[in-house]
Amino acid sequence: MCDHFKWDKKNAARQDAHKWFRIALTKVFNGKYGTNVENLASWQSLCSRLGVDPIPSEIKQCRGVRP
């Protein structure tokens, strides 16, 4: 988008678009994986999406996984 609209880094429209993109991305992520950092099922779903095999059975293990 930046190239298309010829926005430089200090352009207010670029900064606004970036802000709204971050908000949208966060909402999509939270909708898919939830917001409860203590929810094992959410962590396991994220591990699955990242291709972790085998999927850990504990949150601590899920948090420490490096795909």
Phi and psi restraints in degrees (range 20) as a CNS / XPLOR table:
assign (resid 1 and name C) (resid 2 and name N)
       (resid 2 and name CA) (resid 2 and name C) 1.0 -61.3 20.0 2
assign (resid 2 and name N) (resid 2 and name CA)
       (resid 2 and name C) (resid 3 and name N) 1.0 -42.5 20.0 2
assign (resid 2 and name C) (resid 3 and name N)
       (resid 3 and name CA) (resid 3 and name C) 1.0 -67.2 20.0 2
assign (resid 3 and name N) (resid 3 and name CA)
       (resid 3 and name C) (resid 4 and name N) 1.0 -43.9 20.0 2
assign (resid 3 and name C) (resid 4 and name N)
       (resid 4 and name CA) (resid 4 and name C) 1.0 -59.8 20.0 2
assign (resid 4 and name N) (resid 4 and name CA)
       (resid 4 and name C) (resid 5 and name N) 1.0 -45.2 20.0 2
assign (resid 4 and name C) (resid 5 and name N)
       (resid 5 and name CA) (resid 5 and name C) 1.0 -90.9 20.0 2
assign (resid 5 and name N) (resid 5 and name CA)
       (resid 5 and name C) (resid 6 and name N) 1.0 -2.1 20.0 2
assign (resid 5 and name C) (resid 6 and name N)
       (resid 6 and name CA) (resid 6 and name C) 1.0 57.7 20.0 2
assign (resid 6 and name N) (resid 6 and name CA)
       (resid 6 and name C) (resid 7 and name N) 1.0 45.5 20.0 2
assign (resid 6 and name C) (resid 7 and name N)
       (resid 7 and name CA) (resid 7 and name C) 1.0 -88.1 20.0 2
assign (resid 7 and name N) (resid 7 and name CA)
       (resid 7 and name C) (resid 8 and name N) 1.0 134.1 20.0 2
assign (resid 7 and name C) (resid 8 and name N)
       (resid 8 and name CA) (resid 8 and name C) 1.0 -93.1 20.0 2
assign (resid 8 and name N) (resid 8 and name CA)
       (resid 8 and name C) (resid 9 and name N) 1.0 175.8 20.0 2
assign (resid 8 and name C) (resid 9 and name N)
       (resid 9 and name CA) (resid 9 and name C) 1.0 -63.1 20.0 2
assign (resid 9 and name N) (resid 9 and name CA)
       (resid 9 and name C) (resid 10 and name N) 1.0 -25.0 20.0 2
assign (resid 9 and name C) (resid 10 and name N)
       (resid 10 and name CA) (resid 10 and name C) 1.0 -95.4 20.0 2
assign (resid 10 and name N) (resid 10 and name CA)
       (resid 10 and name C) (resid 11 and name N) 1.0 1.5 20.0 2
assign (resid 10 and name C) (resid 11 and name N)
       (resid 11 and name CA) (resid 11 and name C) 1.0 -67.5 20.0 2
assign (resid 11 and name N) (resid 11 and name CA)
       (resid 11 and name C) (resid 12 and name N) 1.0 128.3 20.0 2
assign (resid 11 and name C) (resid 12 and name N)
       (resid 12 and name CA) (resid 12 and name C) 1.0 -62.8 20.0 2
assign (resid 12 and name N) (resid 12 and name CA)
       (resid 12 and name C) (resid 13 and name N) 1.0 -38.0 20.0 2
assign (resid 12 and name C) (resid 13 and name N)
       (resid 13 and name CA) (resid 13 and name C) 1.0 -64.9 20.0 2
assign (resid 13 and name N) (resid 13 and name CA)
       (resid 13 and name C) (resid 14 and name N) 1.0 -38.5 20.0 2
assign (resid 13 and name C) (resid 14 and name N)
       (resid 14 and name CA) (resid 14 and name C) 1.0 -63.6 20.0 2
assign (resid 14 and name N) (resid 14 and name CA)
       (resid 14 and name C) (resid 15 and name N) 1.0 -45.8 20.0 2
assign (resid 14 and name C) (resid 15 and name N)
       (resid 15 and name CA) (resid 15 and name C) 1.0 -62.7 20.0 2
assign (resid 15 and name N) (resid 15 and name CA)
       (resid 15 and name C) (resid 16 and name N) 1.0 -39.5 20.0 2
assign (resid 15 and name C) (resid 16 and name N)
       (resid 16 and name CA) (resid 16 and name C) 1.0 -67.7 20.0 2
assign (resid 16 and name N) (resid 16 and name CA)
       (resid 16 and name C) (resid 17 and name N) 1.0 -43.2 20.0 2
assign (resid 16 and name C) (resid 17 and name N)
       (resid 17 and name CA) (resid 17 and name C) 1.0 -62.5 20.0 2
assign (resid 17 and name N) (resid 17 and name CA)
       (resid 17 and name C) (resid 18 and name N) 1.0 -40.7 20.0 2
assign (resid 17 and name C) (resid 18 and name N)
       (resid 18 and name CA) (resid 18 and name C) 1.0 -63.6 20.0 2
assign (resid 18 and name N) (resid 18 and name CA)
       (resid 18 and name C) (resid 19 and name N) 1.0 -43.4 20.0 2
assign (resid 18 and name C) (resid 19 and name N)
       (resid 19 and name CA) (resid 19 and name C) 1.0 -59.0 20.0 2
assign (resid 19 and name N) (resid 19 and name CA)
       (resid 19 and name C) (resid 20 and name N) 1.0 -47.6 20.0 2
assign (resid 19 and name C) (resid 20 and name N)
       (resid 20 and name CA) (resid 20 and name C) 1.0 -70.8 20.0 2
assign (resid 20 and name N) (resid 20 and name CA)
       (resid 20 and name C) (resid 21 and name N) 1.0 -31.7 20.0 2
assign (resid 20 and name C) (resid 21 and name N)
       (resid 21 and name CA) (resid 21 and name C) 1.0 -64.6 20.0 2
assign (resid 21 and name N) (resid 21 and name CA)
       (resid 21 and name C) (resid 22 and name N) 1.0 -44.8 20.0 2
assign (resid 21 and name C) (resid 22 and name N)
       (resid 22 and name CA) (resid 22 and name C) 1.0 -60.2 20.0 2
assign (resid 22 and name N) (resid 22 and name CA)
       (resid 22 and name C) (resid 23 and name N) 1.0 -43.0 20.0 2
assign (resid 22 and name C) (resid 23 and name N)
       (resid 23 and name CA) (resid 23 and name C) 1.0 -62.4 20.0 2
assign (resid 23 and name N) (resid 23 and name CA)
       (resid 23 and name C) (resid 24 and name N) 1.0 -45.6 20.0 2
assign (resid 23 and name C) (resid 24 and name N)
       (resid 24 and name CA) (resid 24 and name C) 1.0 -63.9 20.0 2
assign (resid 24 and name N) (resid 24 and name CA)
       (resid 24 and name C) (resid 25 and name N) 1.0 -43.4 20.0 2
assign (resid 24 and name C) (resid 25 and name N)
       (resid 25 and name CA) (resid 25 and name C) 1.0 -62.4 20.0 2
assign (resid 25 and name N) (resid 25 and name CA)
       (resid 25 and name C) (resid 26 and name N) 1.0 -41.6 20.0 2
assign (resid 25 and name C) (resid 26 and name N)
       (resid 26 and name CA) (resid 26 and name C) 1.0 -63.7 20.0 2
assign (resid 26 and name N) (resid 26 and name CA)
       (resid 26 and name C) (resid 27 and name N) 1.0 -41.5 20.0 2
assign (resid 26 and name C) (resid 27 and name N)
       (resid 27 and name CA) (resid 27 and name C) 1.0 -64.6 20.0 2
assign (resid 27 and name N) (resid 27 and name CA)
       (resid 27 and name C) (resid 28 and name N) 1.0 -40.0 20.0 2
assign (resid 27 and name C) (resid 28 and name N)
       (resid 28 and name CA) (resid 28 and name C) 1.0 -65.6 20.0 2
assign (resid 28 and name N) (resid 28 and name CA)
       (resid 28 and name C) (resid 29 and name N) 1.0 -46.5 20.0 2
assign (resid 28 and name C) (resid 29 and name N)
       (resid 29 and name CA) (resid 29 and name C) 1.0 -60.3 20.0 2
assign (resid 29 and name N) (resid 29 and name CA)
       (resid 29 and name C) (resid 30 and name N) 1.0 -48.3 20.0 2
assign (resid 29 and name C) (resid 30 and name N)
       (resid 30 and name CA) (resid 30 and name C) 1.0 -63.6 20.0 2
assign (resid 30 and name N) (resid 30 and name CA)
       (resid 30 and name C) (resid 31 and name N) 1.0 -35.6 20.0 2
assign (resid 30 and name C) (resid 31 and name N)
       (resid 31 and name CA) (resid 31 and name C) 1.0 -66.3 20.0 2
assign (resid 31 and name N) (resid 31 and name CA)
       (resid 31 and name C) (resid 32 and name N) 1.0 -34.4 20.0 2
assign (resid 31 and name C) (resid 32 and name N)
       (resid 32 and name CA) (resid 32 and name C) 1.0 -82.1 20.0 2
assign (resid 32 and name N) (resid 32 and name CA)
       (resid 32 and name C) (resid 33 and name N) 1.0 -44.8 20.0 2
assign (resid 32 and name C) (resid 33 and name N)
       (resid 33 and name CA) (resid 33 and name C) 1.0 -110.7 20.0 2
assign (resid 33 and name N) (resid 33 and name CA)
       (resid 33 and name C) (resid 34 and name N) 1.0 -6.2 20.0 2
assign (resid 33 and name C) (resid 34 and name N)
       (resid 34 and name CA) (resid 34 and name C) 1.0 83.7 20.0 2
assign (resid 34 and name N) (resid 34 and name CA)
       (resid 34 and name C) (resid 35 and name N) 1.0 179.6 20.0 2
assign (resid 34 and name C) (resid 35 and name N)
       (resid 35 and name CA) (resid 35 and name C) 1.0 -120.6 20.0 2
assign (resid 35 and name N) (resid 35 and name CA)
       (resid 35 and name C) (resid 36 and name N) 1.0 -2.2 20.0 2
assign (resid 35 and name C) (resid 36 and name N)
       (resid 36 and name CA) (resid 36 and name C) 1.0 -87.9 20.0 2
assign (resid 36 and name N) (resid 36 and name CA)
       (resid 36 and name C) (resid 37 and name N) 1.0 107.0 20.0 2
assign (resid 36 and name C) (resid 37 and name N)
       (resid 37 and name CA) (resid 37 and name C) 1.0 -69.8 20.0 2
assign (resid 37 and name N) (resid 37 and name CA)
       (resid 37 and name C) (resid 38 and name N) 1.0 -7.3 20.0 2
assign (resid 37 and name C) (resid 38 and name N)
       (resid 38 and name CA) (resid 38 and name C) 1.0 -101.5 20.0 2
assign (resid 38 and name N) (resid 38 and name CA)
       (resid 38 and name C) (resid 39 and name N) 1.0 10.2 20.0 2
assign (resid 38 and name C) (resid 39 and name N)
       (resid 39 and name CA) (resid 39 and name C) 1.0 -92.9 20.0 2
assign (resid 39 and name N) (resid 39 and name CA)
       (resid 39 and name C) (resid 40 and name N) 1.0 107.4 20.0 2
assign (resid 39 and name C) (resid 40 and name N)
       (resid 40 and name CA) (resid 40 and name C) 1.0 -59.8 20.0 2
assign (resid 40 and name N) (resid 40 and name CA)
       (resid 40 and name C) (resid 41 and name N) 1.0 -42.1 20.0 2
assign (resid 40 and name C) (resid 41 and name N)
       (resid 41 and name CA) (resid 41 and name C) 1.0 -59.9 20.0 2
assign (resid 41 and name N) (resid 41 and name CA)
       (resid 41 and name C) (resid 42 and name N) 1.0 -38.8 20.0 2
assign (resid 41 and name C) (resid 42 and name N)
       (resid 42 and name CA) (resid 42 and name C) 1.0 -64.6 20.0 2
assign (resid 42 and name N) (resid 42 and name CA)
       (resid 42 and name C) (resid 43 and name N) 1.0 -44.2 20.0 2
assign (resid 42 and name C) (resid 43 and name N)
       (resid 43 and name CA) (resid 43 and name C) 1.0 -63.0 20.0 2
assign (resid 43 and name N) (resid 43 and name CA)
       (resid 43 and name C) (resid 44 and name N) 1.0 -41.6 20.0 2
assign (resid 43 and name C) (resid 44 and name N)
       (resid 44 and name CA) (resid 44 and name C) 1.0 -66.7 20.0 2
assign (resid 44 and name N) (resid 44 and name CA)
       (resid 44 and name C) (resid 45 and name N) 1.0 -36.0 20.0 2
assign (resid 44 and name C) (resid 45 and name N)
       (resid 45 and name CA) (resid 45 and name C) 1.0 -63.9 20.0 2
assign (resid 45 and name N) (resid 45 and name CA)
       (resid 45 and name C) (resid 46 and name N) 1.0 -42.0 20.0 2
assign (resid 45 and name C) (resid 46 and name N)
       (resid 46 and name CA) (resid 46 and name C) 1.0 -64.8 20.0 2
assign (resid 46 and name N) (resid 46 and name CA)
       (resid 46 and name C) (resid 47 and name N) 1.0 -43.3 20.0 2
assign (resid 46 and name C) (resid 47 and name N)
       (resid 47 and name CA) (resid 47 and name C) 1.0 -59.6 20.0 2
assign (resid 47 and name N) (resid 47 and name CA)
       (resid 47 and name C) (resid 48 and name N) 1.0 -42.9 20.0 2
assign (resid 47 and name C) (resid 48 and name N)
       (resid 48 and name CA) (resid 48 and name C) 1.0 -61.0 20.0 2
assign (resid 48 and name N) (resid 48 and name CA)
       (resid 48 and name C) (resid 49 and name N) 1.0 -45.1 20.0 2
assign (resid 48 and name C) (resid 49 and name N)
       (resid 49 and name CA) (resid 49 and name C) 1.0 -62.1 20.0 2
assign (resid 49 and name N) (resid 49 and name CA)
       (resid 49 and name C) (resid 50 and name N) 1.0 -32.2 20.0 2
assign (resid 49 and name C) (resid 50 and name N)
       (resid 50 and name CA) (resid 50 and name C) 1.0 -83.3 20.0 2
assign (resid 50 and name N) (resid 50 and name CA)
       (resid 50 and name C) (resid 51 and name N) 1.0 -4.0 20.0 2
assign (resid 50 and name C) (resid 51 and name N)
       (resid 51 and name CA) (resid 51 and name C) 1.0 82.9 20.0 2
assign (resid 51 and name N) (resid 51 and name CA)
       (resid 51 and name C) (resid 52 and name N) 1.0 21.4 20.0 2
assign (resid 51 and name C) (resid 52 and name N)
       (resid 52 and name CA) (resid 52 and name C) 1.0 -72.6 20.0 2
assign (resid 52 and name N) (resid 52 and name CA)
       (resid 52 and name C) (resid 53 and name N) 1.0 129.7 20.0 2
assign (resid 52 and name C) (resid 53 and name N)
       (resid 53 and name CA) (resid 53 and name C) 1.0 -145.4 20.0 2
assign (resid 53 and name N) (resid 53 and name CA)
       (resid 53 and name C) (resid 54 and name N) 1.0 121.3 20.0 2
assign (resid 53 and name C) (resid 54 and name N)
       (resid 54 and name CA) (resid 54 and name C) 1.0 -79.5 20.0 2
assign (resid 54 and name N) (resid 54 and name CA)
       (resid 54 and name C) (resid 55 and name N) 1.0 156.5 20.0 2
assign (resid 54 and name C) (resid 55 and name N)
       (resid 55 and name CA) (resid 55 and name C) 1.0 -75.1 20.0 2
assign (resid 55 and name N) (resid 55 and name CA)
       (resid 55 and name C) (resid 56 and name N) 1.0 126.1 20.0 2
assign (resid 55 and name C) (resid 56 and name N)
       (resid 56 and name CA) (resid 56 and name C) 1.0 -59.4 20.0 2
assign (resid 56 and name N) (resid 56 and name CA)
       (resid 56 and name C) (resid 57 and name N) 1.0 153.9 20.0 2
assign (resid 56 and name C) (resid 57 and name N)
       (resid 57 and name CA) (resid 57 and name C) 1.0 -100.5 20.0 2
assign (resid 57 and name N) (resid 57 and name CA)
       (resid 57 and name C) (resid 58 and name N) 1.0 -0.5 20.0 2
assign (resid 57 and name C) (resid 58 and name N)
       (resid 58 and name CA) (resid 58 and name C) 1.0 -132.2 20.0 2
assign (resid 58 and name N) (resid 58 and name CA)
       (resid 58 and name C) (resid 59 and name N) 1.0 148.7 20.0 2
assign (resid 58 and name C) (resid 59 and name N)
       (resid 59 and name CA) (resid 59 and name C) 1.0 -59.1 20.0 2
assign (resid 59 and name N) (resid 59 and name CA)
       (resid 59 and name C) (resid 60 and name N) 1.0 -43.7 20.0 2
assign (resid 59 and name C) (resid 60 and name N)
       (resid 60 and name CA) (resid 60 and name C) 1.0 -57.6 20.0 2
assign (resid 60 and name N) (resid 60 and name CA)
       (resid 60 and name C) (resid 61 and name N) 1.0 -39.9 20.0 2
assign (resid 60 and name C) (resid 61 and name N)
       (resid 61 and name CA) (resid 61 and name C) 1.0 -68.4 20.0 2
assign (resid 61 and name N) (resid 61 and name CA)
       (resid 61 and name C) (resid 62 and name N) 1.0 -39.9 20.0 2
assign (resid 61 and name C) (resid 62 and name N)
       (resid 62 and name CA) (resid 62 and name C) 1.0 -61.2 20.0 2
assign (resid 62 and name N) (resid 62 and name CA)
       (resid 62 and name C) (resid 63 and name N) 1.0 -43.0 20.0 2
assign (resid 62 and name C) (resid 63 and name N)
       (resid 63 and name CA) (resid 63 and name C) 1.0 -65.3 20.0 2
assign (resid 63 and name N) (resid 63 and name CA)
       (resid 63 and name C) (resid 64 and name N) 1.0 -29.0 20.0 2
assign (resid 63 and name C) (resid 64 and name N)
       (resid 64 and name CA) (resid 64 and name C) 1.0 -92.2 20.0 2
assign (resid 64 and name N) (resid 64 and name CA)
       (resid 64 and name C) (resid 65 and name N) 1.0 0.0 20.0 2
assign (resid 64 and name C) (resid 65 and name N)
       (resid 65 and name CA) (resid 65 and name C) 1.0 -69.6 20.0 2
assign (resid 65 and name N) (resid 65 and name CA)
       (resid 65 and name C) (resid 66 and name N) 1.0 138.2 20.0 2
assign (resid 65 and name C) (resid 66 and name N)
       (resid 66 and name CA) (resid 66 and name C) 1.0 -120.2 20.0 2
assign (resid 66 and name N) (resid 66 and name CA)
       (resid 66 and name C) (resid 67 and name N) 1.0 108.0 20.0 2
